[in-house]
């Protein structure tokens, strides 16, 4: 049982003794927290069963493969083919049983999914090996993805979602690494997105949804870069800005503010991405030699259509999320959402004016990070949220450290830098004095109430 | 609720069809090629004989496909700049000599219309000059991997004299542009048999050395 609940139970007799609670009230409190605790331990048990079931299925499949490998060269082609297909047929039968059963446990679902996906991979690999079929790793993964595409919808569990996401992520990386086009990743991601939304709908704060969100965010961050054709240098700037804004804003839409940050992966990952990119964009290297004057191939060739399509879809989704947030009166989040239009504007300025726009771009992103940090502190102050205040302070510290240590161009002038730092320091002191006075006014009013 | 269940059954059916379809297609293609195809020999050349075993397969480099295709390429491909040549699909027209060894006669940009022609679907590699062909991997069991690699490497380094057959070689079944490797031969024997024969020879040599050693010891002790 939870240590906090234990503490509460130990306190109850004393509370009854002091007359703060009567016996019935204490019993009601006890039964309420007991049932909650039982629910949690049942959930933990279910997770444990699912994890052990999945690991068991994986180990058994691998063990069978090893046993077969020992005698493999003594078997004829027909025997090898039968052995290659049999586990897949068995997995399909398990899937059949899963669908026939009314309510299978998560352990059963996860174990079936792991076994099914592995048996498909095994069948493809063994048949290819038996006939000495030439093929690359990405070709093998593409065939596997086609085979396992419907499985997340049939087994409806974390393991199948994760294995599918892992397969398409690795496939996309391999295709790109070998000079191919990985834009198909987005089409393959669509079925996962449907499953992901269904998982969030079922329980957005549950373990599956949280872990899946982390993996999805990482996969998107990696594959956005891999799927770009990079015909137009620098297009990655607005594309990544749109991606992180979308993650942040969808996080703001999906999660409640009273939930710990660790359980809000989209929100957290999006904000980290925006801060990291914002910090990068205060330097000149991302803005050098970008835009249509440096295109690697004619834009008319059509190779980069996918890149623009991706930018368009992501931007439209960001716009949609921003409108919903304004309607829900959560406009405070739009400070982070402004990262996309700002990046787009700076991309346009750098592309059209080259080095001439660098000063404006630097200035805008420095001011943006400053505004972001201050707005965080203000929001944190408003909601008495120390974590938000700390995150705002961290953004400001990062900005100050960057302008003080890793300096370039305009900021390398010590005199200018000195004046700017003194001015900023003075304004912080002023804000501090204002805050202290305001807090003093608020405290007597609160204590009076 | 019923609709949701029906959709799940549709997904299940699609999954089974996809999975079985893909695997059965692979098997059917290979079996058709093996059963109805024409068997042709291809000689191997040493690309990296000291590291021929990559994971679970021997890296075969077939002499005829490893040679520069310049002069054998179709005019429409030759006229293309290198960047546009990359990855282009070609059809290697194979001619077979009296010993059954195949060699590329020329590369075509369309499959040959002659139904009796032997051909293999290949592509121009990413450098735009060499040929990427689908007959490079000979999968072997890890138990015999070390011995197979050594035997294969040694055989590759033995230069065939003029008029002698190249060694090692593979037999490949060709059928409508597809090729499936049948067997790898070293010294005229299938790899597995060659390894067994070599093992037998080694054992015999060891026995002889042991006998010789024992008789020397006996003689020394008598004198």
Contacts between the chains, C-beta under 8 A, distances in Angstrom:
chain1	res1	chain2	res2	distance
A	69	B	141	7.4
A	69	B	142	7.3
A	70	B	143	7.9
A	72	B	141	5.4
A	73	B	140	7.6
A	73	B	141	4.1
A	73	B	143	7.0
A	73	B	144	6.9
A	73	B	192	7.2
A	81	B	27	5.9
A	84	B	23	7.6
A	85	B	23	6.1
A	88	B	19	6.1
A	88	B	20	7.9
A	88	B	23	7.1
A	92	B	15	7.5
A	92	B	16	5.4
A	92	B	19	7.0
A	95	B	12	6.1
A	95	B	15	7.2
A	96	B	12	6.9
A	99	B	5	7.9
A	99	B	8	5.7
A	99	B	9	6.5
A	99	B	12	5.7
A	120	B	19	5.7
A	123	B	19	7.5
A	123	B	23	5.2
A	124	B	22	7.2
A	124	B	23	6.7
A	124	B	26	7.6
A	127	B	23	5.7
A	127	B	26	5.0
A	127	B	27	6.0
A	127	B	30	8.0
A	128	B	26	7.0
A	129	B	56	7.1
A	129	B	139	4.4
A	130	B	30	8.0
A	130	B	139	7.8
A	131	B	26	7.3
A	131	B	27	7.7
A	131	B	30	3.8
A	131	B	34	7.9
A	131	B	180	5.6
A	131	B	181	7.9
A	132	B	57	7.7
A	132	B	135	7.9
A	132	B	137	5.9
A	132	B	138	5.8
A	132	B	139	5.6
A	132	B	180	6.8
A	132	B	181	4.0
A	133	B	26	6.8
A	133	B	30	6.8
A	133	B	134	7.8
A	133	B	137	7.9
A	133	B	180	7.5
A	134	B	133	8.0
A	134	B	134	3.8
A	134	B	135	6.4
A	134	B	136	5.8
A	134	B	137	5.6
A	143	B	22	5.9
A	146	B	18	5.9
A	146	B	22	6.5
A	147	B	15	7.6
A	147	B	18	5.7
A	147	B	19	4.7
A	147	B	22	6.0
A	148	B	15	8.0
A	149	B	15	7.7
A	149	B	18	7.1
A	150	B	11	4.3
A	150	B	12	7.3
A	150	B	14	5.1
A	150	B	15	4.1
A	150	B	18	7.2
A	151	B	15	6.2
A	153	B	7	8.0
A	153	B	8	7.0
A	153	B	11	4.7
A	154	B	8	6.2
A	154	B	11	5.1
A	154	B	12	5.4
A	154	B	15	6.2
A	179	B	126	6.2
